[in-house]
Amino acid sequence: MSAFLASNAELIITIVKIALLLFIVLTVNAYLTWFERKVVAHMQSRWGPHRVGPHGLLQPLADGVKFLFKEDPTPAGVDKFVYYLAPLLALALALTSISIIPFGPNPIRLFGHDVYLGIAPPDLNIGILALFAITALGVYGVALAGWSSNSKYPLLGGLRSSAQMISYELALTMSVVGVLLIAGSFNLTDIINVQAKHPERGILGWNIFPQILGFICFFIAAVAETNRVPFDLPEAESELVAGFHTEYASFKFAMFFIAEYTSMITVSSLCAIMFFGGWLSPFPASWTFTHYLPSVILIPAGLWLIWDGIRYETIFGKIILPGVGTVLTVAGIALLLSNLQFVNEFIQAPFWLLSKILVFLFVYVWMRGTLPRFRYDQLMAFGWKLLLPLSIANVILTSFVILKWGAQ
Amino acid sequence: MTPQLLIFFVLAALAVLGAVSLILQKHPIHSALSLIVVMVALAGLYLLMGAEFVAAVQIIVYGGAIMVLFVFVIMLLNAGIEEHTSLSKFAGPPGLLLVVALAGFLAATIARSTGTVQAAGQTGAMASTKGISSMLFRDFVYPFELTSFLILVAIMGAVVLAQREKS
């Protein structure tokens, strides 16, 4: 048994990592729906979910159970094989794309093996290209779902999504070329490391400053690729019922939902990695006291939870919220006072990356609460006549600057 | 059997099965899906040879862009089950003959080849992004530019053809 473990260590580690990441991503997905509903609700002066659990925190669980137990009818006249394939394809591709994201630079030493955060090996040479390859296939999930449903609204949704994704994929790919020129590599870890070339610059060394044009193009195109507001024409509920997933119910519908939220996470990570320094801290490297920030943040968060929990209406909330708050506060104080310096150093990278991802997820939700949907012809004109020329101009400008003055 | 060889046979089988199903499927969408399977399996084979860039481009361009366009057009035209004209019925026997001839030719070539088939192994610098781009823009720059000119002409032709006639 131990011989088997030793000879297949890499394989086993990878499988465990996949299971772990799958669990984390699915949980985050579930709470992303809670986050979205809560934020949009507060933007519209509502409370959002607040019945199931304190602050509605158990709502995702209730929704998940509901999805599992709902009746799952298959409409008459559907193309059975493709109808079942489509949600599977959408979910599988969305989950695969997240395996390419690296979540931290330093490996953990476990049982004599260096375990990196993230599934793909850190020296994956085609990192960003592999991601684009997976996104390129992602359109099939939506298009095939629309076609196989044998119904007119899904078909229209599927057609819109294919056209939209073809149009915006060009701008998406062109907009990152500037970053790739600066980094001279497709590797996501290299792209982050280039932004740390001058450690004293901190936030000023990030790609966002030389590549602001590229970032704007990238983010808009990426939102369009993930079919989110204001580019959610494939599922425009006021025109197409629910668009491509009108004929899907129960867990097959949930699969599309999870796929969409997972792609949101992937896009947010990509934004953070390529333009906002990934796991780099925004402060200059010599400010070592900022390394305590992740631990310090735990304390006010915990104290706030305790204060909020004591005033909460239900008994359950009165117990749970202060309980979690106490744990957070104690953990923060313990990290500050103890000599666990390596823990503090180690959580730096994931802390910054995850905070940046969270900011972009908030922007996604913010846009949903703010912007109206594009009209179809506006969408096409915007993609082809504005976004694509802008991103090409960015490539030419960046190449010119690099030729003249060199990268950085 | 090394894992590489196992993966090779799985991908090769997938590619062949996809190609056969592409021909046998009655519905255009199913044929298009089979073609996507072939493309992705080929990309996997490139990856196995260490040509990462080519593999990614294979999926992005063929699996993504071109096949999405195929599927899009089939969906847009709402093409049904394929029709058999009188001519297409006659195409069967000669086609079968050609298949047998081609298979025989391939089998004969493989049988005559000496020694074991070498694994392609790491193609290394040749297949890397740098290698490909320096080849394209240094050694083969004129054919490359000519091709892009040809594509430009084709695009312009498409625009002209799609234009509404001026009244």
Interface residues (C-beta under 8 A of the other chain):
Chain A: D79 F81 V82 L85 N125 I126 L129 A130 F132 A133 I134 T135 A136 L137 V139 Y140 A143 L144 G146 W147 L155 G158 L159 S162 A163 M165 I166 E169 T173 F186
Chain B: H27 I29 H30 L33 I36 V40 A43 E52 F53 A55 A56 V57 I59 I60 G63 G64 A65 V68 L69 V71 F72 M75 L76 N78 S128 T129
